[in-house]
């Protein structure tokens, strides 16, 4: 039976809350959660609850969630074992003090056992906290100021992609190179000879709204070799890949060890925790030379959540499961896209699949081709959300441990029908 358009979702409560929010806060909601990053008027704005691999919005619409809160949900929503440990800590011991609790040592010790580069660990709260601290450590260690970056590293001044409110002097201390192209990195090092404090790179390339790039053979090792040669600190930004592509992160899976690495998202299954882990030689500058402090960094609820999350990841062999099911999902997704005839690209690694819509090289800004490419994308994501699949046009997807085989099958069905309708509405020439 041919696919048919589904009716628009009822989103009355989401829209009412958003109208109120715009009076209370600039834009209503912040950053990547703003409605224009989805399909305005088609996606919910407020979520009521989550369970397993699903979310339910305030209007009662149920979705298979393959955005996974932008990555922290590696197990599933509302995990009983993790919640139990958090509640036990909260009610039995408390969690916010002038000094630290033993849970911090327990977590740091566990990370040093798991992550190849981790001889010491500093826990912080957000991905931006971690990447900024890592670059500060590198500057403190090297005495140099220039940062060479590759990837999305957060919203702080040195790396934010929208430059409003950021001094030009700060922006001038960061330069960007192209992922997968050693020549690009070498050129930047030559241009800033003797000034580079660190190279910070996402070990799997995930440029916004573009296909994911797995590391080309030998690429990460070549970056490692160059950093060693130039006496530059090498930082892997593993906020997305850490504990997802392997227990020890991308550095374990791909066999290349950086000097420092940043972790977050999946480590505590949604509780706010990130960290810098690295070799003692570099981390030791934080004893006296480099300052790091926060009222909330030592809060222990996140630590006990992370310890239980790591236990479950190992006990249930979560990464093996995600890679096996993700491999099949990517294979099926590739066939579905090819059969549809829609000009689109399947990319990613098994834990992080993605579908992007192609734009020909000659279809520049303002051209009819650009309009068709954008219209295909908007229409496709309109159809998938109406079918109960929560994915995002500008961000890659994730597979969580609690996504069932039935969830993934239904996701593929939603994609197939949506592509079928997209091909009819916007036929490829």
N, C-alpha and C positions, 0 to 999 in steps of 0.2 A: 504494500500500500504506500502511495506517495506521501511524503511528509507534508503536513499542513501547519500553518502558523498557529501558535498558541496565543490565547488572549493575554493581555497585559496583566501583571500581578496587581493585587490589591495592596497598596502601600500607604494607606491613609495615615496610620499611626506614625510611620517613619517620617512622612512629609510634615505632619503636625509638629513632631519633636524637632525636626530640622528648622522649621520656621521659628520656633522658640529659641533654638540654639543660636541662630544668627543675630538675635538681639543680645544674647549673653556672651558671645565670644566671636572674635573676628573670623568671618567665613563659616561660623557654626561648628565645624570640625576642622582639624588641622591636617595639612600635608597630603600624603598619599591616600588618606581616607576621604578626602573631599569628593563630592559626587562627580565632578568632571573627570576624575580618573577612572570612572567606570562608564556607564551609559546613563546619562542624567534622565531621571524619571522612570527608569526601568529597574534599577537596582535598589535594594533596601539601603537605608543609611544607619539604622539602629538595629542591633542584634539583641535578642532577649536571652538566649541560652544556647549552649552547645552540648552535644553528646556524641561519643564515638568520633566518626568522621563527618558529622553533620553539624550545621548551625540552624537555628530557628529565629526569624526576625520578629519584631514587635507586633507585626500583623499576623503572625502564625504561619508564615510560609517556611517550609522546610527545604534545606539545600544540602546537597553533597558538597562539602567545602574542600576544594583543592587549592585554596590559597593559604589555609592553615595559619591564619592570623599573621600572614607574611613570614611564616617559617617557624615560629616557636613550637607549634603543635606537632611534635614528631610522633607521639603516641596517639593521643586522642583527647577530646575535650572531657573535662570533669573526671579525671582519672582517680578512682577511689583510693588506691594505695598512696598516691602522692598527697592527696587531700588529707588523708588520715595522719600522715607524718607532720604535715603543716599544722593541723589543728592540735595535735598532741604537743608540738613545740609551743604553739601560741598559748594554750591553756595551762600547760604544765610548767613551762620555764620562762615564757616571755621571749621577746625577740629584738628589742631595741634598747641598747644600753650605752653607757659612756665608755665601756670596754667591750672586748670581743668575747664570743662564746666558743666553746670547744668545737662546735660544728664547722667553724671556719677552717681550723686545722684539718679536720676530717676530710673536708671537700678538697682543700689544696693538696693534701697527700694523695687523694684518689686521682686528681688530675695529673700529678707527676707520674703516677703509675700507668696512665693511659696514653698521654700525648707525647710523641717522640721528642719534641723540643723543650718540654716542660721540666726544668729543674727547680724553678720557683714560679709562684702564681700570685697575682694581685686581683682580687675580685672587685668589680665595679657594678654598675647597674645596666647601662645601655650599650648598644653597639658603638655609638658615637663616643661614649666615654672610653671604651676600650681602644678604639683606633687612635683617638687623640692622645691617650696616655702612651700607647706604643710609640707614636712618633716623638713624643716628648722624651721618652727614655732614649730613643735613638739619637736625638739631638744632644741630650745630656751626656751620653756616652762618647759621641764622636766630636763634639765641639763644633759641628757644622750645622747649617741651617736649612739647606734645600731638601725638599721632599719630592721624590719621583713616585707618582701614583698611577695605578691602573685598576679602575673599578669604582664602584660606589662605596664610599667609606663613612657616610653619615652626613649630619647637618651642621657640624661645627665650622668655624670660619675657614680653616685651612683646606677644607674639602667640599664645602657645600656647592651644589651645582647651580643654584640660583644666587647671584652675587649681591643682591640687594642688602644694604646695611653692612657689607664687608669692606674694610679698607683695601685699596689697591696694593698697599705695601704688604699686606698679609697674603693676598692672592699671588703676588710675585714670588713668594717663597715656595710655591708648589708648581710642579710641571707634570703634565700627563703624557704617558706613552701608550702605544697601541698594544693590546693583548695579542699574544701569539707571534709578534714580530720582533725578533731579537735586534734587528737593525734599528728599530725605533728606540729601544732602550739604550743601545750603544750611542746613538746620536744625542740623546738627552744627557747622558753621562759626559759626553765630550763637550757639550754646550755649557755644562756647569762643572767643569773639571775642578776637583778639589773642594767643592762646596756641598756635595751631596751627603746628607746624613743617613738617608735610608731609602730603600725601595720598598713600597708597600703595594701588594698585588693580591687580588682575589685569585686563588689557584685554579678555579673554574671561572671562565669569563662569563659575566652575565650583564651585558650592557642593557640599559633600559629600553624596553619595547623592541629589542632586536634579538635575533636568535642567540641562544646560549652556545658558548664555545668550550667544549672539553679541551683540556690541555693537549696541544699537539705533541707527538712523540719527541721526547728530549727537551721540550721547551722549558719546563720548570727547572730541570737540572742545569740548563744553560744559564738561566737567570741566577741560580745559586752560584754557579761558577764565576759569573761576572761580578756579583756582589762580593765574593771572596777576593777576587783579583783587585777590585777597586777599594777594598777595605770599607765597604758600605754595609750598614745593618740591613738584613733582609727580613721583612715582616710579611707573613701570610695573613691576610684578612680572611679568617675562617668563620666569620659571623654566621654565614649561611651553610657552609659545608661542614663545620665542626659537629661531630657526633651524628651526622646524617649520612655522609658518604662512607664513613667508617668510624669506629669508636675513637680512633686517634686522629680523625679528620682527614682532609685531603692529603696532608703530609704523610700520613700512614699509607693511604691507598696508592698514592703515586710515588712514594719512596724518596721524597726530597724533604730534607729537614731545614726549616728556616731558623733564624736566630731568635725571633720573637713571633708570636702568633696571637691573634685575637679570636675569642670565642663568645658566643651568646646564643640567642634564639633557642635551639633545640636542647640546650644543656639542662634546662629546668622545666621543660614542657609548658612554658607560658608564664612562669613566675619571673619577675624582673631581675635578671642576673646576666652579667657578662664578665669577661676576665681577660687579662693579658697573661700569657704563659711564655716562658722563655728560658734561655740559658742563663745561669747564675752570673756569668761575666757581664752581661748586659743589664739584667734585672737589678743588680746590686747598686746601681746608681741611685735607686730610690731609697736607699738607707739614709743618705744625707744630701746628696746633690740635687736630686729631682723630687719635687714635692707632689704628693697626691693625698687627698683627704676628702671625706664627705661624712656628714652626719649619718647617712643611711647605707653606705657601702658595707658596714659589718652586720647589717640586719640578717638574722639567722633563718628566717622562714624560707628564703630562697635557697639557702645552703642545704637544708634538709630536703627540700623539694628536689634539688639537683642530685643529691646522693641517692634518693629513691629512684629518680628517673634513670640515672646511670645504671643502677642495679637492674632495672627492668630491661633496659636496652641490651645488657649482656645476657641476662637470664633467658629472654625470649628471642635472642638473636635477631633483633629488630632490623639492623642494617641488611642482613642477608635476605630477610623477607622482603624488605622494600626494594632491594636491587632486583630480586627475582621477579616480583610482580610488576615493578616499574619497567623492566626489560620487555616483558610481554605487552605492557600498555603502550610503550613507545613503538613496538613493532606493529601493533594493531592500529595505532593512531596514524602511523606512516601510510599504511595501506588505505585507510579511510580517506585521508587527504588526497592521495594519488587518485583513487577511484572517483572522487568528487569532481575533479577537474578544476577546482578552485586554485588560483595561484597563491599558494601558501607554503610555508616552510615548517616542518617539524624539527625541533632541536632539543638539546638538553642531554642530561644523563639520567639514568633510571629514577633516582630519587627526586629529580627536578625537571619534569617534562615541560614543553612549551610549544605553542602554535602561534606563529606570526604571519601576517599577510604581506605578500611581496609587492614591491614597488619597483618598476623598471628604472634603470639608471637615468633615462631621459625624462622621467616623470617628476620634474622638480616642483618646488613650492608654487602653488597657484595653478598648476597645469590641470587639465581635465583628468589625466591619469592619477594624479595625487588625490583628487576628489573621489574617484572610484575606489581606490585602495582604502581610503578612510571610510567610505560608505560600506564597503564589504566588512571591514572590521567591526564597525558599530552594529551593523545588522546581525552579524554572526553572534556577537556577544549578547545582543538583545534576545536572540532565540535560545541561547544556552541558559541564560538566567530564567527565562520563562519556563524552561524544562527542569528547573531545580538543580542546575549545576552552577556553583559559585566559583568562577575563575575571573581573572582580571586581564584587560586588554594590554596593559603596559608592564606586566610583571609575570615572570615565569610561575609555574604551578609547583605543587609539592604532592607527594604521596605520603600519607600518614599510616602508621601501623594499624590503626583501627578502621581504616578504609577496608571494607569487606570486598570480596570478589564481586558480589552483587553491586556494590557501589561503583566499582571501576567499570563494570559492564554497562551500568546505566549511564555513566559519564560518557562512555564511547558512543552509546546510542544517541545521547543528546547532541554530541558533536557531529555525528553522522547526519542526523536529521537537519541540524542547523546548517551544515555545509551544503546539503542537498538544496535547501531553500535559498541559500546564498548564491549558489551556482545558477539557479533559475532567475533570480532577481538581477544579478550582476554577471552575466555570462562572460567568460574570458574570450577575447578575440583571437 
